């Protein structure tokens, strides 16, 4: 599969979107598409730039494989979805059925049509997994459906991260799920949203002790320190201990001009929203809005 590092010729992209090569060259000349040049002077377009162009102009993709996308992109699933009406209901039905190809195509189509990763996280992914997450109460099959749906979403987010523009080196972030939190999708989504906003994101994954955050964020090498540290809180075993540790860690970060962002369904239970140095976010879109403000203030 192609990644954002792969380069396309104007002819390649023209074929992918069902346009003419001459039209592509005119768009390039007008500055609508950024290109690089080969040693021989030929124009080349990064796949991530092609994806940005397609999304910005709402163009159809007739040959998705040229862009490294699955052939199912642009093709509606033939799976019976039991009366699903809205796009989110369609995605949920695909996940419940374990239809990874259909779910993948559905989410990629919505991304290519202009929805952000933050919007997809708060919309189809969140609503579907909340619903599916309750199914384990009913039967062992519900556990299977939940685990399978989670893995499908993890693979989808990893794929979306490959399609967004490369981030600059100006701002860096480090984050993950706190100690005792084993949910891997929320920190992965957070890292994708951060990357979507042009900030480097290192995801430490699940079950990360505060001491590990301290080592990663407050190291002696100032060049390796992040501008933002983010924590995902979706499971808490010892509420008071976590609160005290996070408060102490946030105070140290504030003294070093490192922003602390906490999100997740149990973040509010930490009762630390009164601490001015900590940002509490209830959604990925709230995180995205904060990142826009943060970048404007720092760059």
Protein Blocks (a to p, Z undefined) as FASTA:
>chain_A
ZZfkbccdfklmmmmnopafklmmmmmmnopaccdddfkopacddfklmmmmmmmnopac
fblmlnopafkgopacfbdeehpabfmlmmmmmmmnopaklmmmmmmmmmmnopafklmm
mmmmmmmmmmmmmmmmmpmklmmmmmmmmmmmmmmmmmmmmmpccddfkbccdddddehi
acfklmmmmmmmmmmnopacddebjhiafklmmmmmmcfblmlpcfbdcdddfbdfblml
mmmmmmmmmmmmmmnopacddedjklmmnopmlpmkbccdfbfklmmmmmmmmmmmmZZ
